[in-house]
Amino acid sequence: MALAVAGLVVPLVVVAARALRRPAPPPPGARFLDPEGLAVGPDGRLYVADEKGRALYVLTPDGATEARLDAHPDLPGGLVSTGGSLVATAPGRVLAVRNHDLVELDLLARPPRVLALHGGEGTPLGPFHGLEDVTIGDDGLIYTAEEDIRAVRAFRRDGATLVEVRRLPMPEEPESVHVRGGRLYVCFPKAHRVSCYDLASGALLWDTPSSGPGRLRVPDDVLVGPDGLVYVSDQRNDRIVVLDAAGSFVRALGKSGSGPGELRRPEDIAFGPDGALWVADSLNYRLQALDPVTGAARRVVR
């Protein structure tokens, strides 16, 4: 059976498949409109950046909203977030991606305080270039993934400012970066792979496979878990892929759907102090804490 559209004959099965890919609208009164950025503090607090809501949240470990910030008068345009990456630096404090700069905020101060603004036009650091991710490595340096210059940059703190100490050219546009144990892990969503580099030399150690069960489709975030395994949010496959230290496939967590333990376009991931793997389950408009071995949902936060 086919359907005529503007003089074209389109099989109904194609139309149906496309309809299934369209995201359902958020339910009335939804707290999150598009949760993308996610971090978990050592105390179990959840920090969320919502892209469509342009808001930052602090949640208690049980998921209650402790603070929400939509705008701040001390920031250009008032914008506090574009929904991108963020990292918790202390209880209630985050370092978050805006457009072409990074902002440090104390979200639990009354009123919330801007602690620092790093980068941007007219500053000594200058603007970031297609800033996609920020993280703090286990070496204490701040790392950014910048797609417009195809680079990962490393910064050290000098008082209230950041100083670039290293620039690592990338073969593709990087989306996210993670540094642990002398290794640099980078997501390349347009190339559908994650690469692992030796941090000191920059030598490529491994790439994820282009076929088989470990094949990725638009990977969004990568991190090393407390078990030493590598976890990747595999966005278009609606799952979390788990790899060993050599990049070989170990298992997958989740599948497409909206039930407990199911995912729709997972984005940022983070481990909580209890060992649960938190996922920004963006097209389900929620956060999920998954068991990192079985993939079972330990907690759902809407």
Buried (B, 14 or more C-beta within 10 A) or exposed (E): EEEEEEEEEEEEEEEEEEEEEEEEEBEEEEBBBBBBBBBBBEEBBBBBBBBBBBBBBBBEBEBEEBBBBEEBEEBEEEBBBBBBBBBBBEEBBBBBBBBBBBBBBBBBEEEBBBBBBBBBEEEEBEBBBBBBBBBBBEEEBBBBBBBEBBBBBBBBEEEEEBEEEBEBEBEBBBBBBBBBEEBBBBBBBEBBBBBBBEBEEEEEBBEBBEEEEBBBEBBBBBBBBEEEBBBBBBBBBBBBBBBEBEBEBBBBBBEEEEEEBBBBBBBBBBBBEEBBBBBBBBBBBBBBBBBBEEBEBBBBBB
